[in-house]
């Protein structure tokens, strides 16, 4: 779920882009980017934008850059973090 979902903000097309990035990350690395043991911990990671790429898998730097790319306009999650 995109950070906007946890903040109660209106969904918009950027949520779909965020979700596509998470899906791409899961396809490339074999696990979701915000993996943790509890739902609360996952929500915390998503809200803070805290993710880690597994070091055990070598990925093309351009593909990794695509997954990591984010626009400051898109990062509504940063507004959630400041609440």
N, C-alpha and C positions, 0 to 999 in steps of 0.2 A: 504494500500500500504506500502510495506517495505521501510525503510529509503533509501536504495540504489536507489529506484525509484526517489526520490526527488533530489538526488545528481547526477543523470544522469550516475550512474555506471552500469556496465554490470550485468545483472541478472545471478544468479547461484542457485544451489540447496538450499543454505541457505535461500534464499528468500522464498522458499516453506515451509521450516521448520518454519520460522518466521510467515508466514501466517497461518500455521496449529496451531501454538500457540495462535494466535489471535482468530482463529475460536474456539479452545477449550475453551478459556476464555469466549467467547460469549455464548457458550453452557452451561458452568458451572454457570456463573453469570447472564445470561440473558441480557447482554449488551456488546458491544464491549469495549475493554480495553482503547481505546483512544477517548472516547466519549467527544464531546464538541459542542458548538453552531454553530461554523462556520468552513468552510473547512480550512481556514488559521490556526485556532486554533488547529484543528486536525493534520494538517501537522506539526505544531510546537511541539505538544506532541509526535508525532511519531519520529520526528527528534531528540528530546531530550531524548526519552525513558521514558517520564513522563506518568505513568499510575497509577491508583488507583483502588484497589479492593473494591467493595462495602462491607461495614462492616455489612450490614443487613443480609448477607447470610453466614452461617457457612459452611466451606468447609474442607474436609479432608486435613490435613497439607501436606501429600505426594502429593496430586493432586495440591495443591497450589504451592508447590515447583517445580513440573514439569512445571507448567505454567510460573513460574518466572525464571526458569533456563535459563541461557544464557552463552555461551562461549565467552571469550574475542576475540577469532578469528572471531566469528560470528558477533560481534557487529560492523559492518561496519558503523552503525549509529553514532558511536563515532567519526569517521572520518568526517562525515557530520557536526557534531556539532562544530568541530574545524575550519571549513571553514568560 
